[in-house]
Amino acid sequence: MTANARAASLRESWRTLDAGQWAGVVGVGLGALAFLVTLPPITSRNIAVPLALGFMALMLALGALARGERKLGAWAIVAGILGAGAGIWIQGVERETLESIFTAGLLAATLRFATPLAFAAMGGIFSERSGVVNIGLEGMMLTGAFFAVLGSIWSGSWVVGIAMAMLFGGLVGLVHAFFCIHLRADQIVSGFAVNLLALGVTGFLYTEIYPEGIDRDKVSNVPEVSLGFLTSIPLVGDFLDDVFGGLSLLVWLMFAVVVLTHIVLFKTPIGLRIRAVGEHPRAADTVGISVYGVRYAAVVTSGVLAALGGAFLSIGFVGSFAENMTSGRGYIALAAVIFGKWRPGWAFAATLLFGFGFALAIPLQREAGISENLISTVPYVLTLIAVAGLIGRSIPPAAVGRPYIKQ
């Protein structure tokens, strides 16, 4: 289907929404707006505004329910109540505090926190679309983080650090693939074993090679990309420069990887083979597609991409390495895969949402005294919501997690 055909199909789907569906959609939007108008740059301080918007959302929700649209109506009720409640609560926060929290820097931090998650999520999509569950994303990220630093210090070049991270991340992916594909081990158990292996090996090597810790001055960090022309854009130039003007090169590579993942999976014969192997491996085998070969390539690719996420953490963000520095980000990336229903675009949107939660934790803790640990639970709560099917069922590839036995 061409881009024009897809756009026409989308317009047609919007035109065919009935009154109940439209009421639900607008109700959800008004509920969200009830909270957003109380934040910068609008920062409404009139309590009547979120109350009125929340009330209108509830009225539209009732209209949707009366026309039999239960799901959208329920979401409109939730959005109306939560939006109005949050809008009223935030009236008690000083304007200066809000403006110090919701800044362009918050959006830049969101992109930085989302980058390692997005790399690993794209890797997870490749693996799971081919039929192999990859719980081992955490270990692959940790491996990439360590060997990126090791290669960077050894060679004095961040390029070598990135290459070493990709190489060893791919090797860890190969180990996982061998156990899952040829030995037909339980894929969940194999993934956890990979995580424990990576945690132990990187911890041992770190203490052996750097017993006194890592001298950050010896680490060659990935450079930032300066976009000085952004400041010349009228009205929004300074804002755009604050958000995009000083991002690491790996952030921009992440954007390219997301786009390429979509193109490869849905626009190329390679992607068709990967999806065929993940949905109907027997049928793919009968037409001459190597199920084992495709799965090996997909899992190794997932290791390479996850390792790029780890490399960003070490030489693209922190500038050093610490034991278990990934801190569960691989699991959150896997949650983004599920949340995004195994599609690159939606998975990337999920990583932005999770990244925003992490980025918001820092100013909230500083300005509002809210515990960072409490905010950090948001990705896991969203994961539970996604798995429970409250935002629509997340249906994985039909053959994911099932070892294939060639006849």
Buried (B, 14 or more C-beta within 10 A) or exposed (E): EEEEEEEEEEEEEEEEBEEBBBBBBBBBBBBBBBBBBBBEEEBBEEBEBBBBBBBBBBBBBBBBBEBEBEBBBBBBBBBBBBBBBBBBEBEEBEEEBBBBBBBBBBBBBBBBBBBBBBBBBBBBBBBBBBBBBBBBBBBBBBBBBBBBBBBBBBBEEBEBBBBBBBBBBBBBBBBBBBBBBEEEBBBBEBBBBBBEBBBEBBBEBBEEEBEEEBEEEEBBBBEBBEBEEBEEEEEEBEBBBBBBBEBBBBBBBBBEBBEEBBEBBEEEEEBBBBBBBBBBBEEBBEEEBBBBEBBBBBBBBBBBBBBBBBBBBBBBBBBBBBEEBBBBBBBBBBBBBBBBBBBBEBBBBBBBBBBBBBBBBBBBBEBEEBEEEEBBEBBBEBBEEBEEEEEEEBEBBEBBBBBBEEE
